[in-house]
Amino acid sequence: MPIRISMSQLLWVLVVTSNSLAGVKFVSTYKDPNVAPIDIHGQKVAAFVMTLRDEARIPAEEGLAKELTRRGVQGVPGYTLVPKELNKDLEAVRQLLAKAGVRGAVVLRVVGLASDARTSTNSEWYNDRFYPSFYGYYGWGWTSPYNLPQATIDTLITIETIVYAVDQDKRVWAGRCETKAPKKIEN
């Protein structure tokens, strides 16, 4: 059965991840040692969330841009800079970002989903003491009938976050974080 996450769950993951990067478990990070420190305080930084679904992308980019602004830059949702029909036209994107005066970009993209299903029950198989006789088993069986197991499904989402110095066309920092999705999963 494929794992599917609703738009509200994807949005929750992206916005929560972008709003609390300090609390997210990064499983790997990379900082380019050849890129000189850049001061982007007060500068325009585009917030991109790479998903084809606008109902997730738009609010997630707005949330990420708001968080970037809170951290001292001018966060700008990417969808306001680049119309979606131009997303794959790299030269048009380059021109639009340059025209808007964008110095940096933060890009979030879901790169993996994994699920872990567990079941548990509080019922025993049988008790040898009462099993040999029908009445013994019958009386014991009604003291602990089988309960349907409790099912728990954890969905681990891996999100890639990359920070770029757009005006230099260089990756400054990259990381992959893992976070659990909300419990409600669509099937």
Accessible surface in RSA format (square Angstrom, percent):
REM  Atomic radii and reference values for relative SASA: ProtOr
REM  Chains: A
REM  Algorithm: Lee & Richards
REM  Probe-radius: 1.40
REM  Slices: 20
REM RES _ NUM      All-atoms   Total-Side   Main-Chain    Non-polar    All polar
REM                ABS   REL    ABS   REL    ABS   REL    ABS   REL    ABS   REL
RES MET A   1   176.75  91.5 100.13  66.3  76.62 182.4  94.64  80.5  82.11 108.8
RES PRO A   2   105.11  76.6  91.43  83.3  13.68  49.7 102.93  85.0   2.18  13.5
RES ILE A   3    53.57  30.5  33.61  25.0  19.97  48.1  36.25  26.1  17.32  47.0
RES ARG A   4   128.10  53.8 124.67  63.5   3.43   8.2  51.84  70.8  76.26  46.2
RES ILE A   5    22.03  12.5   8.12   6.1  13.90  33.5   8.12   5.8  13.90  37.7
RES SER A   6    20.32  17.2  16.77  22.4   3.55   8.2  17.75  37.8   2.57   3.6
RES MET A   7    37.81  19.6  33.05  21.9   4.76  11.3  33.28  28.3   4.53   6.0
RES SER A   8    80.31  67.9  68.51  91.4  11.80  27.2  53.01 112.9  27.30  38.2
RES GLN A   9    11.20   6.3  10.22   7.5   0.99   2.3  10.04  21.4   1.17   0.9
RES LEU A  10    23.27  13.0  23.27  16.6   0.00   0.0  23.27  16.3   0.00   0.0
RES LEU A  11    46.95  26.1  46.95  33.6   0.00   0.0  46.95  33.0   0.00   0.0
RES TRP A  12   108.92  43.7 102.75  49.7   6.17  14.5  87.29  46.5  21.63  35.1
RES VAL A  13     0.60   0.4   0.00   0.0   0.60   1.4   0.60   0.5   0.00   0.0
RES LEU A  14     1.95   1.1   1.45   1.0   0.50   1.2   1.58   1.1   0.37   1.0
RES VAL A  15    32.58  21.4  32.48  29.4   0.10   0.2  32.58  28.3   0.00   0.0
RES VAL A  16    57.66  37.9  56.06  50.7   1.61   3.9  57.66  50.1   0.00   0.0
RES THR A  17     1.64   1.2   1.56   1.6   0.09   0.2   0.09   0.1   1.56   2.4
RES SER A  18     0.58   0.5   0.37   0.5   0.21   0.5   0.27   0.6   0.32   0.4
RES ASN A  19    61.98  42.7  49.81  48.1  12.17  29.3  18.41  44.3  43.57  42.1
RES SER A  20    45.67  38.6  40.69  54.3   4.98  11.5  39.97  85.1   5.70   8.0
RES LEU A  21    43.41  24.2  39.80  28.5   3.61   9.1  39.94  28.1   3.47   9.3
RES ALA A  22   102.11  93.9  60.72  93.7  41.39  94.2  73.39 103.3  28.73  76.1
RES GLY A  23    71.48  88.1   0.00   N/A  71.48  88.1  36.80 101.0  34.68  77.7
RES VAL A  24    23.67  15.6   8.52   7.7  15.15  36.5  13.78  12.0   9.88  26.8
RES LYS A  25   137.38  67.0 125.84  77.2  11.55  27.5  90.13  81.1  47.26  50.3
RES PHE A  26    57.54  28.8  30.37  18.8  27.16  70.7  30.37  18.4  27.16  77.7
RES VAL A  27    67.19  44.2  31.71  28.7  35.49  85.5  37.55  32.6  29.65  80.4
RES SER A  28    60.69  51.3  51.15  68.3   9.54  22.0  47.49 101.1  13.20  18.5
RES THR A  29    83.14  59.1  50.83  51.5  32.31  77.0  20.60  27.7  62.54  94.5
RES TYR A  30    91.78  42.8  86.74  49.3   5.04  13.1  73.39  55.1  18.39  22.7
RES LYS A  31   141.09  68.8 125.16  76.8  15.93  37.9  88.52  79.7  52.57  56.0
RES ASP A  32    23.31  16.3  21.92  21.8   1.39   3.3   0.00   0.0  23.31  23.2
RES PRO A  33   108.87  79.3  72.58  66.2  36.29 131.9  80.90  66.8  27.98 173.9
RES ASN A  34   136.44  94.1 102.71  99.3  33.73  81.2  32.20  77.5 104.24 100.8
RES VAL A  35    14.76   9.7   2.26   2.0  12.50  30.1   5.45   4.7   9.31  25.3
RES ALA A  36    70.29  64.6  59.26  91.5  11.03  25.1  65.46  92.2   4.83  12.8
RES PRO A  37   137.32 100.1 105.58  96.2  31.74 115.4 117.59  97.1  19.73 122.6
RES ILE A  38    49.31  28.1  22.64  16.9  26.67  64.3  26.70  19.2  22.61  61.4
RES ASP A  39   112.81  79.0  94.01  93.6  18.81  44.5  43.71 102.9  69.10  68.9
RES ILE A  40    40.45  23.0  38.52  28.7   1.93   4.7  38.52  27.7   1.93   5.2
RES HIS A  41   135.03  73.8 118.36  82.3  16.68  42.7  76.96  79.3  58.07  67.6
RES GLY A  42    32.80  40.4   0.00   N/A  32.80  40.4  25.68  70.5   7.12  15.9
RES GLN A  43    68.04  38.0  66.36  48.5   1.68   4.0   2.36   5.0  65.68  49.8
RES LYS A  44    71.45  34.9  69.80  42.8   1.65   3.9  31.29  28.2  40.17  42.8
RES VAL A  45     2.34   1.5   2.34   2.1   0.00   0.0   2.34   2.0   0.00   0.0
RES ALA A  46     0.00   0.0   0.00   0.0   0.00   0.0   0.00   0.0   0.00   0.0
RES ALA A  47     0.00   0.0   0.00   0.0   0.00   0.0   0.00   0.0   0.00   0.0
RES PHE A  48    26.18  13.1  26.18  16.2   0.00   0.0  26.18  15.9   0.00   0.0
RES VAL A  49     2.29   1.5   1.10   1.0   1.19   2.9   1.17   1.0   1.12   3.0
RES MET A  50   114.19  59.1  94.91  62.8  19.29  45.9  84.44  71.8  29.75  39.4
RES THR A  51    35.27  25.1  15.05  15.3  20.22  48.2  15.79  21.2  19.48  29.5
RES LEU A  52   170.05  94.7 143.31 102.5  26.74  67.2 146.77 103.1  23.28  62.7
RES ARG A  53   124.61  52.3 121.72  62.0   2.89   6.9  25.51  34.9  99.10  60.1
RES ASP A  54    42.17  29.5  39.15  39.0   3.03   7.2  18.94  44.6  23.23  23.2
RES GLU A  55   106.71  61.3  87.30  66.0  19.41  46.2  55.39 107.1  51.32  41.9
RES ALA A  56     0.01   0.0   0.00   0.0   0.01   0.0   0.01   0.0   0.00   0.0
RES ARG A  57    13.08   5.5  13.08   6.7   0.00   0.0   3.60   4.9   9.48   5.7
RES ILE A  58    59.41  33.8  59.41  44.3   0.00   0.0  59.41  42.8   0.00   0.0
RES PRO A  59    46.12  33.6  40.75  37.1   5.37  19.5  41.59  34.3   4.53  28.1
RES ALA A  60     0.96   0.9   0.28   0.4   0.68   1.6   0.28   0.4   0.68   1.8
RES GLU A  61     0.32   0.2   0.32   0.2   0.00   0.0   0.00   0.0   0.32   0.3
RES GLU A  62    77.56  44.5  72.20  54.6   5.36  12.8  25.98  50.2  51.59  42.1
RES GLY A  63    13.67  16.9   0.00   N/A  13.67  16.9  12.94  35.5   0.73   1.6
RES LEU A  64     2.01   1.1   2.01   1.4   0.00   0.0   2.01   1.4   0.00   0.0
RES ALA A  65     4.52   4.2   4.25   6.6   0.27   0.6   4.52   6.4   0.00   0.0
RES LYS A  66   157.89  77.0 149.86  91.9   8.03  19.1  98.63  88.8  59.25  63.1
RES GLU A  67    11.47   6.6   9.95   7.5   1.52   3.6   3.67   7.1   7.81   6.4
RES LEU A  68    22.04  12.3  22.04  15.8   0.00   0.0  22.04  15.5   0.00   0.0
RES THR A  69    73.34  52.2  63.85  64.7   9.50  22.6  57.84  77.7  15.51  23.4
RES ARG A  70   169.14  71.0 134.96  68.8  34.18  81.4  71.70  98.0  97.44  59.1
RES ARG A  71   125.91  52.9  93.01  47.4  32.90  78.3  47.17  64.5  78.74  47.7
RES GLY A  72    22.27  27.5   0.00   N/A  22.27  27.5  19.31  53.0   2.96   6.6
RES VAL A  73    18.19  12.0  13.58  12.3   4.62  11.1  14.63  12.7   3.56   9.7
RES GLN A  74    89.27  49.9  86.23  63.0   3.04   7.2  33.05  70.4  56.22  42.6
RES GLY A  75    16.33  20.1   0.00   N/A  16.33  20.1   0.00   0.0  16.33  36.6
RES VAL A  76    26.68  17.6  26.17  23.7   0.51   1.2  26.68  23.2   0.00   0.0
RES PRO A  77    23.28  17.0  23.28  21.2   0.00   0.0  23.28  19.2   0.00   0.0
RES GLY A  78     0.00   0.0   0.00   N/A   0.00   0.0   0.00   0.0   0.00   0.0
RES TYR A  79    64.84  30.3  51.71  29.4  13.13  34.2  37.89  28.5  26.95  33.2
RES THR A  80    79.34  56.4  42.00  42.6  37.34  89.0  47.08  63.2  32.25  48.8
RES LEU A  81    25.93  14.4  15.35  11.0  10.58  26.6  18.31  12.9   7.62  20.5
RES VAL A  82     1.38   0.9   1.05   1.0   0.33   0.8   1.05   0.9   0.33   0.9
RES PRO A  83    54.74  39.9  46.47  42.4   8.26  30.0  54.52  45.0   0.22   1.4
RES LYS A  84   125.52  61.2 108.56  66.6  16.96  40.4  71.61  64.5  53.91  57.4
RES GLU A  85   138.31  79.4 102.39  77.5  35.92  85.5  64.40 124.6  73.91  60.3
RES LEU A  86    55.56  30.9  55.56  39.8   0.00   0.0  55.56  39.0   0.00   0.0
RES ASN A  87    62.44  43.1  46.68  45.1  15.76  38.0  20.53  49.4  41.91  40.5
RES LYS A  88   185.89  90.7 160.09  98.2  25.80  61.4 109.80  98.8  76.09  81.1
RES ASP A  89    66.22  46.4  57.69  57.4   8.54  20.2  21.67  51.0  44.55  44.4
RES LEU A  90   132.11  73.6 125.52  89.8   6.59  16.6 125.53  88.2   6.58  17.7
RES GLU A  91    93.71  53.8  90.19  68.2   3.52   8.4  51.54  99.7  42.17  34.4
RES ALA A  92    19.80  18.2  14.92  23.0   4.88  11.1  18.37  25.9   1.43   3.8
RES VAL A  93    27.45  18.1  27.45  24.8   0.00   0.0  27.45  23.8   0.00   0.0
RES ARG A  94   132.95  55.8 124.93  63.7   8.03  19.1  56.21  76.8  76.75  46.5
RES GLN A  95   109.05  61.0 102.63  75.0   6.43  15.3  37.73  80.3  71.33  54.1
RES LEU A  96    52.16  29.1  48.62  34.8   3.54   8.9  49.04  34.4   3.12   8.4
RES LEU A  97    12.06   6.7  12.03   8.6   0.03   0.1  12.06   8.5   0.00   0.0
RES ALA A  98    74.48  68.5  48.15  74.3  26.32  59.9  57.62  81.1  16.86  44.7
RES LYS A  99   185.27  90.4 147.60  90.6  37.68  89.7 102.26  92.0  83.02  88.4
RES ALA A 100    25.51  23.5  12.17  18.8  13.34  30.3  22.21  31.3   3.29   8.7
RES GLY A 101    42.11  51.9   0.00   N/A  42.11  51.9  34.33  94.2   7.78  17.4
RES VAL A 102     7.06   4.6   0.00   0.0   7.06  17.0   0.00   0.0   7.06  19.1
RES ARG A 103    64.70  27.2  64.36  32.8   0.34   0.8  26.65  36.4  38.05  23.1
RES GLY A 104     1.80   2.2   0.00   N/A   1.80   2.2   1.80   4.9   0.00   0.0
RES ALA A 105     5.23   4.8   5.12   7.9   0.11   0.2   5.12   7.2   0.11   0.3
RES VAL A 106    11.12   7.3  11.12  10.1   0.00   0.0  11.12   9.7   0.00   0.0
RES VAL A 107    17.42  11.5  16.97  15.4   0.44   1.1  16.97  14.7   0.44   1.2
RES LEU A 108     0.52   0.3   0.52   0.4   0.00   0.0   0.52   0.4   0.00   0.0
RES ARG A 109    96.17  40.4  95.78  48.8   0.39   0.9  21.32  29.1  74.84  45.4
RES VAL A 110    46.18  30.4  29.16  26.4  17.02  41.0  29.16  25.3  17.02  46.2
RES VAL A 111    43.68  28.7   6.29   5.7  37.39  90.1  14.14  12.3  29.54  80.1
RES GLY A 112    26.65  32.9   0.00   N/A  26.65  32.9  25.84  70.9   0.81   1.8
RES LEU A 113    77.45  43.1  45.11  32.3  32.34  81.3  45.65  32.1  31.80  85.6
RES ALA A 114    55.11  50.7  49.84  76.9   5.27  12.0  54.61  76.9   0.50   1.3
RES SER A 115    59.58  50.4  27.66  36.9  31.93  73.5   3.88   8.3  55.70  78.0
RES ASP A 116    76.22  53.4  73.13  72.8   3.09   7.3  28.24  66.5  47.98  47.8
RES ALA A 117    74.24  68.3  46.38  71.6  27.86  63.4  46.52  65.5  27.71  73.4
RES ARG A 118   113.75  47.8 106.23  54.2   7.52  17.9  64.81  88.6  48.94  29.7
RES THR A 119    98.42  70.0  69.46  70.4  28.96  69.0  37.52  50.4  60.90  92.1
RES SER A 120    69.25  58.5  60.73  81.0   8.53  19.6  49.69 105.8  19.56  27.4
RES THR A 121    68.13  48.5  35.32  35.8  32.80  78.2  42.48  57.1  25.64  38.8
RES ASN A 122   122.26  84.3  85.13  82.3  37.13  89.4  46.84 112.7  75.42  72.9
RES SER A 123    25.36  21.4   4.10   5.5  21.26  49.0   2.67   5.7  22.69  31.8
RES GLU A 124   110.63  63.5  92.60  70.1  18.03  42.9  43.59  84.3  67.04  54.7
RES TRP A 125   212.58  85.3 190.58  92.2  21.99  51.6 182.78  97.5  29.80  48.3
RES TYR A 126    80.37  37.5  62.90  35.8  17.47  45.5  22.52  16.9  57.85  71.3
RES ASN A 127    42.53  29.3  38.38  37.1   4.16  10.0   5.30  12.8  37.23  36.0
RES ASP A 128   103.54  72.5  92.45  92.0  11.08  26.2  36.71  86.4  66.83  66.7
RES ARG A 129   178.73  75.0 147.06  75.0  31.67  75.4  74.67 102.1 104.05  63.1
RES PHE A 130    64.39  32.2  62.01  38.4   2.38   6.2  64.38  39.0   0.01   0.0
RES TYR A 131   125.48  58.6 114.79  65.3  10.69  27.8  66.83  50.2  58.65  72.3
RES PRO A 132   116.24  84.7  74.48  67.9  41.75 151.8  84.54  69.8  31.70 197.0
RES SER A 133    58.78  49.7  53.73  71.7   5.05  11.6  47.17 100.4  11.61  16.3
RES PHE A 134   131.59  65.8 115.43  71.5  16.16  42.1 122.25  74.1   9.35  26.7
RES TYR A 135   175.40  81.9 167.40  95.2   8.00  20.8 122.62  92.1  52.79  65.1
RES GLY A 136    20.12  24.8   0.00   N/A  20.12  24.8  17.33  47.6   2.79   6.2
RES TYR A 137    87.33  40.8  87.33  49.7   0.00   0.0  49.31  37.1  38.01  46.9
RES TYR A 138   115.42  53.9 112.15  63.8   3.28   8.5  76.76  57.7  38.66  47.7
RES GLY A 139    39.45  48.7   0.00   N/A  39.45  48.7  34.49  94.6   4.96  11.1
RES TRP A 140    32.15  12.9  25.57  12.4   6.59  15.5  20.16  10.7  11.99  19.5
RES GLY A 141    18.45  22.8   0.00   N/A  18.45  22.8  14.56  40.0   3.89   8.7
RES TRP A 142   170.16  68.3 151.93  73.5  18.23  42.8 146.60  78.2  23.55  38.2
RES THR A 143   105.90  75.3  69.69  70.6  36.22  86.3  71.56  96.1  34.34  51.9
RES SER A 144    39.02  33.0  27.46  36.6  11.56  26.6  32.31  68.8   6.71   9.4
RES PRO A 145    68.70  50.1  60.82  55.4   7.88  28.6  66.98  55.3   1.72  10.7
RES TYR A 146   139.03  64.9 110.85  63.1  28.18  73.3  89.24  67.1  49.79  61.4
RES ASN A 147    70.00  48.3  66.86  64.6   3.13   7.5  20.46  49.2  49.54  47.9
RES LEU A 148   149.08  83.0 137.34  98.3  11.74  29.5 137.34  96.5  11.74  31.6
RES PRO A 149    52.91  38.6  38.14  34.8  14.77  53.7  38.14  31.5  14.77  91.8
RES GLN A 150   131.95  73.8 129.03  94.3   2.91   6.9  45.99  97.9  85.96  65.2
RES ALA A 151    78.14  71.8  45.20  69.8  32.94  74.9  45.20  63.7  32.94  87.3
RES THR A 152    47.84  34.0  44.20  44.8   3.64   8.7  19.94  26.8  27.89  42.2
RES ILE A 153    64.32  36.6  57.16  42.6   7.17  17.3  57.16  41.2   7.17  19.4
RES ASP A 154    16.89  11.8  13.38  13.3   3.51   8.3   8.78  20.7   8.11   8.1
RES THR A 155     1.81   1.3   0.17   0.2   1.64   3.9   0.00   0.0   1.81   2.7
RES LEU A 156    61.43  34.2  60.41  43.2   1.01   2.5  60.41  42.4   1.01   2.7
RES ILE A 157     0.00   0.0   0.00   0.0   0.00   0.0   0.00   0.0   0.00   0.0
RES THR A 158    24.03  17.1  24.03  24.4   0.00   0.0   9.71  13.0  14.32  21.6
RES ILE A 159     0.00   0.0   0.00   0.0   0.00   0.0   0.00   0.0   0.00   0.0
RES GLU A 160    28.44  16.3  27.81  21.0   0.63   1.5   3.65   7.1  24.79  20.2
RES THR A 161     1.35   1.0   1.35   1.4   0.00   0.0   1.35   1.8   0.00   0.0
RES ILE A 162    27.29  15.5  27.29  20.3   0.00   0.0  27.29  19.7   0.00   0.0
RES VAL A 163    40.07  26.4  40.07  36.3   0.00   0.0  40.07  34.8   0.00   0.0
RES TYR A 164    72.98  34.1  71.57  40.7   1.41   3.7  43.06  32.4  29.92  36.9
RES ALA A 165     0.09   0.1   0.00   0.0   0.09   0.2   0.09   0.1   0.00   0.0
RES VAL A 166    38.80  25.5  26.62  24.1  12.17  29.3  29.14  25.3   9.65  26.2
RES ASP A 167    80.07  56.1  39.44  39.3  40.62  96.1  35.92  84.5  44.15  44.0
RES GLN A 168    78.52  43.9  57.59  42.1  20.93  49.8  34.73  73.9  43.79  33.2
RES ASP A 169   107.33  75.2  86.10  85.7  21.23  50.2  20.78  48.9  86.55  86.3
RES LYS A 170   102.34  49.9  98.19  60.2   4.15   9.9  46.43  41.8  55.91  59.6
RES ARG A 171   100.73  42.3  94.71  48.3   6.02  14.3  12.75  17.4  87.98  53.3
RES VAL A 172    29.70  19.5  29.57  26.8   0.13   0.3  29.57  25.7   0.13   0.4
RES TRP A 173    67.26  27.0  67.26  32.6   0.00   0.0  49.42  26.4  17.84  28.9
RES ALA A 174    16.01  14.7  15.63  24.1   0.39   0.9  15.78  22.2   0.24   0.6
RES GLY A 175     4.43   5.5   0.00   N/A   4.43   5.5   3.76  10.3   0.67   1.5
RES ARG A 176    95.57  40.1  95.53  48.7   0.04   0.1  22.82  31.2  72.76  44.1
RES CYS A 177     0.00   0.0   0.00   0.0   0.00   0.0   0.00   0.0   0.00   0.0
RES GLU A 178    47.05  27.0  39.86  30.2   7.19  17.1   1.93   3.7  45.13  36.8
RES THR A 179    27.48  19.5  22.04  22.3   5.44  13.0   7.82  10.5  19.66  29.7
RES LYS A 180   117.53  57.3 110.27  67.7   7.26  17.3  68.54  61.7  48.99  52.2
RES ALA A 181     9.30   8.5   0.00   0.0   9.30  21.2   0.00   0.0   9.30  24.6
RES PRO A 182    38.91  28.4  27.81  25.4  11.10  40.4  37.64  31.1   1.27   7.9
RES LYS A 183   133.64  65.2 116.47  71.5  17.17  40.9 103.12  92.8  30.52  32.5
RES LYS A 184   166.43  81.2 156.54  96.1   9.89  23.5 107.72  97.0  58.72  62.5
RES ILE A 185    30.22  17.2  10.55   7.9  19.68  47.4  10.55   7.6  19.68  53.4
RES GLU A 186    77.84  44.7  71.28  53.9   6.57  15.6  28.64  55.4  49.21  40.2
RES ASN A 187   112.38  77.5  74.40  71.9  37.98  91.5  37.32  89.8  75.06  72.6
END  Absolute sums over single chains surface
CHAIN  1 A    12007.9       9728.6       2279.3       7188.1       4819.8
END  Absolute sums over all chains
TOTAL         12007.9       9728.6       2279.3       7188.1       4819.8
